[in-house]
Amino acid sequence: MPKIVAVGVVTSAKTSKTRRVEIPRTVKSRKYGKYIRQKTVCYVHDENNESALGDTVEIIESRPLSKTKRWQLTKVVSKGNVIDIAALRENAGADKK
């Protein structure tokens, strides 16, 4: 059986070799007929820690690697540009002094 390949965005890179990836999708409501935005959360094994917060990544289904990890990182499609707001505020406060 072929393995599932998906593309999503890294939303957490706090742990070593593990990334939290959200895969957005739209689902049509049976009751109202309108489209609703939903997301699927996957925990991905990133052996070389090559992805970061905000990156768009391609992942593939794998055997269970831990209690929650069932996916492996294939490649980083594009790098994200996440802005650290706390660092910006700290620098802005230092400039005023």
Stockholm file with secondary structure:
# STOCKHOLM 1.0

chainA/1-97         MPKIVAVGVVTSAKTSKTRRVEIPRTVKSRKYGKYIRQKTVCYVHDENNESALGDTVEIIESRPLSKTKRWQLTKVVSKGNVIDIAALRENAGADKK
#=GR chainA/1-97 SS CCCCEEEEEEEECCSTTEEEEEEEEEEECTTTCCEEEEEEEEEEECTTCCCCTTCEEEEEECSCCSSSEEEEEEEEEECCCCCCHHHHHHHHHHHHC
#=GC SS_cons        CCCCEEEEEEEECCSTTEEEEEEEEEEECTTTCCEEEEEEEEEEECTTCCCCTTCEEEEEECSCCSSSEEEEEEEEEECCCCCCHHHHHHHHHHHHC
//
